[in-house]
Amino acid sequence: MGLLAWLVVGLIAGWLASQVMRGGSYGLIGDIIVGAVGAVIGGFLAANLLNMPDAVTGINVTSILVAFVGAVILIAILRLVSGRRR
């Protein structure tokens, strides 16, 4: 997946996750980072738990869903570590 695709998928997934987790947005750069790291986490989980080795492959619905799930998990972990609750 190219850099532009990572940015687009990361932005969409990070923004959706921040809206679902009701923590407010992390800003443009923060949403991209949360979404991109979420894509890595979601891809790892999809490969190991669901036997989907190529879950994040580009700008498509599957990639965005996998990145979204990973981003939600990342936000939940960050909130547990920081102790911030909303």
N, C-alpha and C positions, 0 to 999 in steps of 0.2 A: 504494500500500500504506500503510495507516495505521500510526501509531506503535506500537500494541499488536502488530500483526502483525510489524513490524520487531523488536520486543523478543522475541517468542516464537521467530521464525525465527532470530534472532541467538543466543539462548540455546541452542537445540537444536543449531544448526550449530557454534557455538563450543565447546560441551561435547563434541560428537562429535569435532571436529577435535583438541581437546586430548587426548582419550583415544587417538585413532589415532596422534598424533604422540608419544605417551608422554612428554610433558613435564609431566604433572600439570595440574591445572586452574588457571585464572587467577582463580578466584573468580567469583562471580555476575556482577558488573559487568564484569570482564575478559572473561568468556566472551561476554557480550552484545555488547561492543564488537568483539571479534575476529570474532564471527559476523556482525554488521552490516557491518563493513568487508569481510569475506569475501563477503558478498552483493553488495556493490558491485563488488568485483574479479571475482567469478564472473559477475555479470550483464554486465559489460563484455566479458569473454572469450567468454561464450556468444553475445552479440550480434555480436561481430566474427568469431569463429572458426566458430561453429556456425549462424550466421544465425538466431538466436532472439532477436528484439528484446525480448520480454516474458518473460524467463526467470524473473524473481522477481516474482510477482504477488500473493502472499498466503501464507497458511498452508496449504501443500500439499507433496506429496512432491518435486515438481520444484523448487520454491523452496528447500526445505531441502537438496536435493542440490547445487544450484548454489552456495548459500551455503557449504555444507560444503567443496566443492572450492576455493572462494575463500579460505576460512579456513585450509585446509591450506597453500595457497600462501603466505598471509600469515605463518603461523607459520614456515614454512621460510625465508622472506626475513628475518624477524626474527631467527631463529637464525643465519643467515649473517652478518647485520650485527653482531650482538652477540658472535659467536664462541662461543656456548654450544652445547655438543654433549651429547647424551644417547643 
